[in-house]
Amino acid sequence: MKSKFSLLLFLCVLSFCGQAQSFNLQELVNKKQFQEVIARADSLTPADSADYATMSAIGQAYEGLLRYKDAYQCFSYCLKMDTSNIDALNAVARNAINFGKIAEAKQCYHKVLEADSMNFYANYQLARLYYQLGDYGKATEHYHILASIEGENPSILTGLADCHIKRGTGPNTMIALSLYARALELNPENVRVASSLVNTLLRMGDGKGALQVCDTALFYNPDNRQIRQSKGMALYMEKDYLQADTVYTGLLADGDSSFLNLKYAGAARYMSGHALDGVELLGKAFEMDSTDVETAMLYGASLGKTYDRKRAYELFDLAETNMQPKKFLVNLLTTFRGDVLKRDGRWPEAEKLYYAAWKKDPTQLNFLYEINRHYWDVDPGLFQNEKELQKTIFSKYAYLTAYMKTDKSQKYLYNYRPFLEAVCEDAFFKNADEVTMLAPDGKKTKLAVADLRVLVAQLPQMPEEERLRREKMQAQMKKAREKEKDLHKSGVKLDTLVLNKEEKEKARKILKDAGLE
């Protein structure tokens, strides 16, 4: 009896010690003495590490020191001890985000919402996370939940407005304006909200409305440079050039000689009839960004009112050059747009885009290659699909004839021989002298089989080792098909066969390629 009492007393003391330890650590965390907590963590016993509060305090200390991975590990340990703990789930998610484990963070936050769909913290963090990921629709959903919980909270209204701005123009912009205005009404000292509202009004061309917001914001924050700069822009838009010059000159006097301030201070002086006073400012702006068309034109126009006409003409020519779209960016945009169209299942639009871009700039063989690559997989049934056959012939013939005019290596062009030889053979049996090609723009043309044979003759022969490899692969596929048919008849599946991992994966690939798996 005495021994049982002693054991019970020991466990109580151990429990009390663990609670005291975690309490002391949490006290240090509350005082932001994070290093002290980490130092004490090195001397923890296994019993201490099994205490939720102790590990949570250490996790908080790591988080306070921005050591998010260590904090994540501590909070993950806490979560294992209590898998439904809301605080632990939120803490794991919060720290997971900070070192790139986005999927796990979302999973944890959604677990919180499964238990409590109105949990403010999880909804807020998911709203911010989805916004950062560019999923403005889902971000909006969580902001709406937050609005239903908190009512008219300026931060929530602003977040919701940001989402609508990102979702496009039109109705979304008007909704955003209303939300920003209400958020600013609730908290008129908030410069961030004022700046967002002003920028939206300026983008809409409402200089008068932007001026009103700027004046209100400057009442509470008279020295804010961003709002002052926005006021200068609003005045410039309203063609009040003298007042705009006053605002920009004040910013420059305060040491803010940014490109925009130099540019629009000079522009305001030119537009108000003081062109010579703007030359120096526009010259400095031009030195900072010689590609800006408006700056080059205004600088040239200002110099044109002096005796430096030659320099003015040079600047006008430069401005005209900069107005032209840059070929690299135009082609890059086509590549990006085409890729997204393909991924969206809109291949006909993608190939029209690629083809039009190549016709405009025949040096961009990559666009023809993208079309050709789409029609790369050639199956025996292709010759029964006339339209697809015509598109495939066009894609190969157009790409090869363009490619062979370059000095690029033709070493691997033998890959095109089997298909083109099959086309010639098919025409022979049909007693046809021509084959039809269908371009991405819908235009049909005739190609003489004789010309096609000339092209084939120019292609390199397939290396013997490659030919043997393909024959072997075809034989394996044929054998696999036959074997699979037998297995299906007997009710035996691939997974039941005694094969090593490598053999099984190889067999699966062969069956998949054959359309049987």
C-alpha positions in Angstrom: 0.0 0.0 0.0 2.9 2.3 0.9 4.7 1.6 -2.3 1.6 2.4 -4.4 1.2 5.7 -2.6 4.9 6.5 -3.2 4.5 5.8 -7.0 1.4 8.0 -7.2 3.2 10.8 -5.3 6.2 10.5 -7.7 3.9 10.8 -10.8 2.2 13.8 -9.3 5.5 15.5 -8.6 6.7 14.7 -12.2 3.5 16.2 -13.6 3.9 19.2 -11.4 7.5 19.7 -12.6 6.5 19.4 -16.2 3.8 22.0 -15.7 6.2 24.3 -13.9 8.8 24.0 -16.7 6.2 24.8 -19.4 4.9 27.7 -17.3 8.4 29.2 -17.0 9.0 28.8 -20.7 5.7 30.4 -21.6 6.5 33.3 -19.3 9.8 33.9 -21.1 8.0 33.7 -24.4 5.5 36.3 -23.2 8.4 38.5 -22.3 9.9 37.9 -25.8 13.0 36.3 -24.3 13.2 33.8 -27.1 16.9 33.0 -26.9 16.5 32.1 -23.3 13.8 29.7 -24.1 15.9 28.0 -26.8 18.8 27.8 -24.4 16.7 26.0 -21.8 15.2 23.7 -24.5 18.6 22.0 -24.8 18.4 20.6 -21.3 14.9 19.2 -21.6 14.2 15.6 -20.5 12.1 13.1 -22.5 9.2 13.8 -20.1 9.5 17.5 -20.9 9.3 16.9 -24.6 6.1 14.9 -24.1 4.4 18.0 -22.6 2.3 19.9 -25.1 2.7 23.3 -23.4 6.5 23.0 -23.2 6.8 22.1 -26.9 4.3 24.9 -27.8 6.4 27.5 -25.9 9.5 26.3 -27.7 7.8 26.5 -31.0 6.7 30.1 -30.3 10.3 31.0 -29.4 11.6 29.6 -32.7 8.8 31.5 -34.5 9.8 34.7 -32.7 13.4 34.2 -33.9 12.1 33.6 -37.5 13.4 30.0 -37.4 10.2 28.8 -39.1 11.4 25.3 -40.0 12.3 24.6 -36.3 9.0 26.1 -35.2 7.1 24.0 -37.7 8.7 20.8 -36.3 7.8 21.8 -32.7 4.2 22.5 -33.6 4.0 19.4 -35.7 5.1 17.4 -32.6 2.3 19.2 -30.6 -0.2 18.3 -33.3 0.8 14.6 -33.0 0.0 14.8 -29.3 -3.4 16.4 -29.9 -4.5 15.9 -33.6 -7.6 18.1 -33.3 -6.0 21.0 -31.5 -7.0 24.2 -33.4 -4.1 26.2 -32.1 -1.6 23.5 -33.2 -3.2 23.2 -36.6 -3.0 27.0 -37.1 0.5 27.2 -35.9 1.7 24.3 -38.1 0.0 26.0 -41.2 1.4 29.4 -40.3 5.0 28.2 -40.1 4.7 25.8 -43.0 3.9 28.7 -45.3 7.1 30.5 -44.3 9.3 27.8 -45.8 7.3 26.8 -48.8 5.0 23.9 -47.6 1.9 25.6 -49.1 -0.1 22.4 -49.7 0.3 21.3 -46.1 -0.6 24.8 -44.8 -3.8 24.8 -46.8 -4.6 21.3 -45.6 -4.2 22.3 -41.9 -6.3 25.4 -42.3 -9.1 23.5 -44.0 -9.0 21.0 -41.1 -9.6 23.9 -38.8 -12.5 25.0 -40.9 -13.9 21.5 -40.9 -14.2 21.7 -37.1 -15.2 25.4 -37.1 -16.2 26.9 -40.5 -16.3 30.4 -39.0 -12.8 30.3 -37.4 -11.6 33.8 -37.9 -7.8 33.1 -38.0 -8.0 30.2 -40.5 -10.3 32.1 -42.8 -8.1 35.2 -42.7 -4.9 33.3 -43.3 -6.5 31.3 -46.2 -7.8 34.6 -47.7 -4.3 36.1 -47.6 -2.7 32.8 -48.9 -5.1 32.4 -51.9 -4.5 36.1 -52.7 -0.7 35.6 -52.8 -1.2 32.4 -54.9 -3.3 34.4 -57.4 -6.6 32.5 -56.7 -8.6 35.7 -56.2 -12.0 33.8 -56.4 -11.2 31.7 -53.3 -9.6 34.6 -51.5 -12.9 36.5 -52.0 -14.9 33.6 -50.6 -12.9 33.7 -47.4 -13.0 37.5 -47.1 -16.8 37.2 -47.4 -16.9 34.8 -44.5 -14.7 37.1 -42.5 -17.1 40.0 -43.3 -20.0 38.0 -42.0 -18.1 37.4 -38.8 -16.6 40.8 -38.1 -19.0 43.1 -39.9 -17.4 46.3 -41.4 -13.8 45.8 -40.5 -11.6 48.1 -42.6 -8.9 45.5 -43.1 -11.4 42.9 -44.4 -13.1 45.4 -46.7 -9.6 46.4 -48.0 -8.6 42.8 -48.6 -11.9 42.2 -50.4 -11.4 45.3 -52.5 -7.9 44.1 -53.5 -9.3 40.8 -54.7 -11.9 42.6 -56.9 -9.1 44.8 -58.4 -7.2 41.7 -59.3 -10.2 40.0 -60.8 -10.5 42.6 -63.6 -12.0 45.8 -64.8 -15.7 46.8 -65.1 -18.0 45.7 -62.3 -15.1 44.5 -60.2 -13.5 47.9 -60.2 -16.7 49.6 -59.2 -17.1 47.2 -56.3 -13.5 47.7 -55.2 -14.0 51.5 -55.3 -17.0 51.2 -53.0 -15.2 48.9 -50.6 -12.1 51.1 -50.4 -14.3 54.2 -49.9 -16.1 52.5 -47.0 -12.9 51.2 -45.4 -11.4 54.7 -45.6 -14.6 56.2 -44.1 -14.2 53.8 -41.2 -10.5 54.6 -40.8 -9.7 57.9 -42.5 -6.1 57.8 -41.2 -5.2 54.6 -43.0 -2.7 55.7 -45.7 -2.6 52.2 -47.3 -6.4 52.3 -48.0 -6.3 55.9 -49.2 -3.4 55.1 -51.6 -5.3 52.1 -53.0 -8.4 54.2 -53.5 -6.5 57.0 -55.2 -4.6 54.6 -57.5 -7.9 53.0 -58.6 -9.5 56.4 -59.3 -6.4 57.5 -61.3 -6.5 54.3 -63.4 -10.1 55.1 -64.1 -9.2 58.6 -65.2 -11.0 60.3 -62.3 -8.5 62.9 -61.3 -11.1 65.1 -59.5 -12.2 62.2 -57.3 -8.5 61.3 -56.6 -7.8 64.9 -55.6 -10.5 64.8 -53.0 -9.2 61.6 -51.4 -5.6 62.9 -51.5 -6.7 66.1 -49.6 -8.5 64.0 -47.0 -5.5 61.7 -46.6 -3.0 64.5 -46.4 -5.0 66.1 -43.6 -4.1 63.1 -41.4 -0.7 62.4 -43.0 0.6 65.7 -44.4 4.1 64.4 -45.0 3.3 61.2 -46.8 5.2 61.2 -50.1 3.2 58.6 -51.8 -0.1 60.6 -51.4 1.6 63.8 -52.3 2.9 62.2 -55.5 -0.6 60.9 -56.3 -1.9 64.4 -55.8 0.6 65.7 -58.3 -0.6 63.1 -60.8 -4.2 63.9 -60.2 -3.5 67.6 -60.8 -1.6 66.8 -63.9 -4.6 64.7 -65.2 -6.9 67.6 -64.4 -4.5 69.8 -66.5 -3.8 72.0 -63.5 -0.1 72.0 -64.4 1.0 75.0 -62.2 -0.3 73.3 -59.1 1.1 69.9 -60.2 4.5 71.6 -60.6 4.2 73.1 -57.1 3.5 69.6 -55.6 6.4 67.9 -57.6 8.8 70.7 -56.8 8.0 70.3 -53.1 8.8 66.6 -53.3 12.1 67.3 -55.1 13.0 69.9 -52.5 12.4 67.2 -49.8 14.9 65.0 -51.5 12.6 62.7 -53.4 14.2 62.8 -56.9 12.6 59.6 -58.2 12.0 59.1 -61.9 8.2 59.9 -61.7 8.8 63.1 -59.8 11.5 64.3 -62.2 9.4 63.3 -65.2 6.1 64.9 -64.2 7.7 68.0 -62.7 9.4 68.6 -66.0 6.2 67.7 -67.9 4.1 70.0 -65.8 6.5 72.9 -66.5 6.5 72.2 -70.3 2.7 71.9 -70.4 2.3 75.2 -68.4 4.4 77.1 -70.9 7.7 76.9 -69.0 9.5 74.5 -71.2 13.0 75.8 -70.6 12.6 75.3 -66.9 11.7 71.7 -67.5 14.7 70.8 -69.6 17.0 69.9 -66.7 14.4 67.8 -64.9 13.4 65.9 -68.1 17.1 65.4 -68.9 17.7 63.7 -65.5 14.5 61.6 -65.9 15.8 60.5 -69.4 19.1 59.5 -67.9 17.2 57.3 -65.5 15.0 55.6 -68.2 15.8 56.4 -71.8 13.2 53.8 -72.9 10.2 55.8 -71.6 8.5 57.2 -74.7 6.7 60.1 -73.0 9.9 61.3 -71.4 11.9 61.2 -74.6 9.2 63.1 -76.5 8.8 65.8 -73.8 12.6 66.1 -73.4 12.9 66.5 -77.2 10.1 69.0 -77.4 11.7 71.0 -74.6 15.0 71.0 -76.3 13.3 71.9 -79.5 12.4 75.3 -78.0 16.1 75.9 -77.4 18.9 75.9 -80.0 19.6 72.2 -79.7 17.3 71.1 -82.5 19.7 68.2 -83.5 19.3 66.6 -80.1 15.6 67.1 -80.3 15.4 65.1 -83.6 17.5 62.3 -82.1 15.1 62.1 -79.2 12.0 62.0 -81.4 13.6 59.2 -83.5 14.3 57.3 -80.3 10.8 57.8 -79.0 9.4 56.5 -82.3 11.6 53.4 -82.0 10.5 52.7 -78.5 6.9 52.9 -79.5 7.4 49.7 -81.6 6.7 46.5 -79.8 9.9 44.6 -79.0 10.2 41.4 -81.1 11.5 39.3 -78.2 8.6 40.3 -75.9 6.0 39.8 -78.7 7.3 36.3 -79.4 7.6 35.5 -75.7 4.0 36.5 -75.2 2.9 34.3 -78.1 4.7 31.4 -76.5 3.1 31.9 -73.1 -0.4 32.5 -74.6 -0.1 29.4 -76.8 1.0 27.2 -73.9 -1.9 28.3 -71.7 -4.3 27.6 -74.6 -2.9 24.1 -75.0 -3.2 23.4 -71.3 -6.8 24.7 -71.4 -7.7 22.2 -74.1 -7.9 24.9 -76.8 -5.4 23.5 -79.3 -7.1 24.9 -82.5 -6.7 28.4 -81.1 -3.1 27.7 -80.1 -2.0 26.4 -83.5 -3.6 29.3 -85.3 -1.7 31.7 -82.9 1.6 29.9 -83.5 1.1 29.7 -87.3 0.2 33.4 -87.6 3.3 34.3 -85.5 5.5 32.2 -87.7 4.1 33.7 -90.9 4.8 37.2 -89.5 8.4 36.3 -88.5 9.6 33.2 -90.4 12.8 33.1 -88.3 10.7 31.9 -85.3 10.9 28.2 -86.2 10.0 27.3 -82.6 6.3 28.1 -83.4 6.3 25.7 -86.3 8.0 23.1 -84.1 5.2 23.5 -81.5 2.6 22.7 -84.2 4.7 19.8 -85.5 5.2 18.4 -82.0 1.4 18.3 -81.4 1.1 15.9 -84.4 4.1 13.8 -83.5 2.4 10.6 -82.3 1.4 8.8 -85.5 -0.8 5.7 -85.1 -2.0 3.4 -87.9 -5.5 4.7 -87.7 -4.3 8.2 -88.8 -4.7 7.2 -92.5 -8.4 6.7 -91.9 -8.8 10.2 -90.4 -8.5 12.5 -93.5 -8.6 15.8 -91.7 -6.0 14.8 -89.0 -3.8 13.3 -91.7 -3.9 16.5 -93.7 -2.9 18.5 -90.7 -0.1 16.1 -89.8 1.4 16.2 -93.3 1.3 20.0 -93.3 2.9 20.2 -89.8 5.8 17.9 -90.9 6.3 19.3 -94.4 6.2 23.0 -93.3 8.6 22.5 -90.4 11.1 20.4 -92.4 11.2 22.7 -95.4 11.8 25.7 -93.2 14.3 23.9 -90.9 16.4 22.6 -93.8 17.0 26.2 -95.0 18.9 26.9 -91.8 22.4 25.8 -90.9 21.1 23.7 -87.9 22.2 20.1 -87.5 20.0 17.6 -89.5 21.4 14.6 -87.6 18.0 13.6 -86.0 15.7 14.4 -88.9 15.6 10.6 -89.7 12.7 10.5 -87.2 10.5 12.0 -89.9 11.2 9.4 -92.6 8.9 6.6 -91.4 5.8 8.8 -91.5 6.6 10.6 -94.8 7.5 7.3 -96.5 4.2 5.9 -95.3 2.4 8.9 -96.9 4.2 8.3 -100.2 3.4 4.6 -100.0 -0.3 5.4 -99.3 -0.4 7.7 -102.3 1.1 5.1 -104.5 -1.5 2.5 -103.6 -4.2 5.1 -104.2 -2.6 6.0 -107.5 -2.5 9.6 -106.4 0.0 12.2 -107.7 -0.8 14.7 -104.9 -1.6 14.8 -101.2 -3.7 17.4 -99.5 -2.3 19.5 -96.7 -4.5 21.5 -94.2 -2.8 24.5 -92.5 -3.9 25.8 -89.0 -5.6 28.8 -90.7 -7.9 26.4 -92.5 -6.4 26.8 -95.9 -5.9 23.6 -98.0 -3.0 23.2 -100.5 -1.9 20.3 -102.7 1.6 18.8 -102.4 3.0 16.8 -105.3 4.1 13.3 -104.2 7.2 13.8 -106.3 8.2 16.9 -104.2 7.5 15.0 -101.1 9.9 12.2 -102.3 12.6 14.8 -103.0 12.3 16.0 -99.4 12.4 12.4 -98.0 15.5 11.7 -100.0 17.3 14.7 -98.4 16.6 13.3 -94.9 19.3 11.3 -93.2 18.8 7.5 -93.0 17.9 6.0 -89.7 21.0 4.5 -88.0 21.0 0.7 -88.0 21.2 0.5 -84.2 18.1 2.8 -83.9 16.3 0.7 -86.5 17.0 -2.5 -84.6 16.0 -0.9 -81.3 12.6 0.2 -82.7 12.0 -3.2 -84.3 12.8 -4.9 -80.9 10.5 -2.5 -79.1 7.7 -3.2 -81.6 8.2 -6.9 -81.1 8.0 -6.5 -77.4 4.8 -4.5 -77.7 3.3 -7.1 -79.9 4.3 -9.8 -77.5 2.9 -7.9 -74.6 -0.4 -7.4 -76.4 -0.7 -11.1 -77.1 0.2 -11.9 -73.5 -2.2 -9.4 -72.1 -5.0 -10.8 -74.2 -4.2 -14.3 -72.9 -4.1 -13.0 -69.3 -7.5 -11.3 -69.7 -9.0 -14.5 -71.0 -7.6 -16.4 -68.0 -8.6 -13.7 -65.5 -5.0 -13.0 -64.4 -3.9 -9.4 -63.9 -0.5 -7.9 -64.3 -0.2 -7.2 -60.6 -0.4 -11.0 -59.8 2.6 -11.9 -62.0 5.9 -12.6 -60.3 8.0 -9.8 -61.7 10.6 -7.5 -60.1 9.9 -3.9 -59.8 11.8 -2.9 -62.9 10.2 -5.6 -65.1 6.8 -4.7 -63.8 7.2 -1.0 -64.6 8.6 -1.8 -68.1 5.6 -4.1 -68.7 3.2 -1.4 -67.6 4.8 1.1 -69.9 4.6 -1.3 -72.9 0.9 -2.1 -72.1 0.1 1.6 -71.6 1.7 2.5 -74.9 -0.3 -0.3 -76.6 -3.5 1.1 -75.1 -4.1 -2.0 -73.0 -3.3 -0.8 -69.4 
